[in-house]
Amino acid sequence: MTKITFSQKAIDALISQAKYIYELTHSIEKADNYFDEMEDYINYTLKVHPKLGRSAPELGFGVRKLVYKRYSILYRITSIEIEILTIYKQNLPSL
């Protein structure tokens, strides 16, 4: 089975987005659900279909881009893992 790792930047992005949802809803449950759903989607989708995301060479060598609920997930496939590089909602990420 393919190992999926999250860079610190991707973890920080997920936490930031969950905090934002909490600020909007004042619901820890909704923020936790968002975080869990995004993480589950990434883990399931990329384990089953690692090349589902489009190639995005303009963002770096070997970078692929997967979209989930208006969020872009940038990742790279190596021989030993799939590394989630960052997650963002804006038009362009800061890598």
C-alpha positions, -999 to +999 in steps of 0.1 A: +000+000+000+012+035-008+024+057+020+010+092+021+028+119+040+019+155+046+045+182+046+044+207+075+031+233+050+001+210+041-006+203+078-005+240+086-029+247+057-054+221+069-053+235+104-057+270+091-087+260+070-103+242+100-098+273+122-114+294+095-145+271+094-146+273+132-146+311+131-174+311+106-196+285+123-185+285+160-187+248+158-158+226+167-177+196+153-180+212+118-143+222+118-133+187+129-155+171+102-140+194+075-105+184+086-114+147+087-132+147+054-104+164+035-078+141+050-099+110+043-105+121+007-068+127+001-058+093+017-084+073-001-082+089-035-045+090-038-040+054-025-065+041-051-057+065-079-024+082-073-022+098-108-057+112-107-045+147-103-033+166-134+003+171-140+014+206-129+050+211-141+045+249-139+044+244-101+075+222-098+091+190-111+068+161-107+041+181-090+004+170-095-027+189-087-059+174-073-090+195-066-115+189-037-143+212-028-126+243-044-093+235-027-062+225-047-040+198-033-005+198-046+014+165-043+044+146-057+047+109-062+081+093-054+092+057-054+084+054-017+056+077-010+031+103-021+040+136-005+012+162+000+031+195-006+004+221+002-033+227+001-047+261-009-079+279-020-063+309-038-055+309-075-018+303-069+001+287-040+032+299-022+056+270-024 
